[in-house]
Amino acid sequence: MSLSLRGLRTVIYPAPDLAVAKERWSDLLGIEPYFDEPFYCRVRQRLRA
């Protein structure tokens, strides 16, 4: 059996102010969240292989 790890897939950052965190991460990554709710947002960053 072969085991292949692809690296870190999910990172969760707690944020006391979600609106500020969304703005900062969107600016940093250059993309908007694809899942955006008042309690949680999720951004999918496609990495180059």
Order of alpha helices (4+ residues) and beta strands (2+ residues): alpha-beta-beta
